[in-house]
Structures are given as structure tokens and as C-alpha cells.
Amino acid sequence: MAVTVYHKLVRDRIPEVIAAAGKTCVTEVLPQETYIEMLDAKLNEELAEYQESKSMEELADLLEVVRAVAAARGSSIEEVEKIRCEKAAARGGFEKRLLLTEVRDET
């Protein structure tokens, strides 16, 4: 019997997917503090996967983790979006592709 050891946060239906493949998996439910720590690590993992592949699927995975982080920290993706909109209104977005090269203090 081959056993592969993981220690990673996975999506809720992954155990079903594994069972459908005729395999057995062992999971545990994390305490809230550990869950948030693992979500933060998952953000880094998903970002690295996106940076390597540049695929929209990986970008969607990253967004799903952002949604989960917001919820785990007592907020929502809607609240994050509201904050994003407020910042965009006050400071702009990134559509103009501006690279700041220097700032001079003329005083």
C-alpha cells in the first residue's frame, strides 16, 4: 500500500474527489487560528503557482483563497471589494501602467 503524506489545506470537496478515485484519505478539521495560518500559507502557494503558469485557473484559485481569508478573519469578499473600490476612487487603479521612477523634493 502506497501512502503519500501531505500537510496542506485543501478545498472542501477534495476528499470526495479522492474517494471517487478509489482511494482513502485522512483529514482533520483545523482550529480557527491554525486555519488562518494555513490560509496565509495557501495564499503564498497559489500566488507562486499563478506566477509560474500565468493561467486564469491559478488566478481563480488565488481569488478563492482571498475569499476564504476574508471570511476567516470575520469579513467578506464584498467588504474587500468595497475597500478596493474606495482605494481605486481615491488613488486610482493600475490601468495607466505607470512606473514611478523618482520623486524630487524641490523645497
HUWO-V249052 format. One record per run of one state. SS is the DSSP state (H for helix, E for strand, L for the rest). FROM is the first residue (numbers start at 1). LEN is the number of residues. If there is no record, write none. Layout:
# HUWO-V249052
SS&FROM&LEN, SS&FROM&LEN
This chain:
# HUWO-V249052
L&1&13, H&14&7, L&21&11, H&32&22, L&54&2, H&56&17, L&73&4, H&77&15, L&92&16
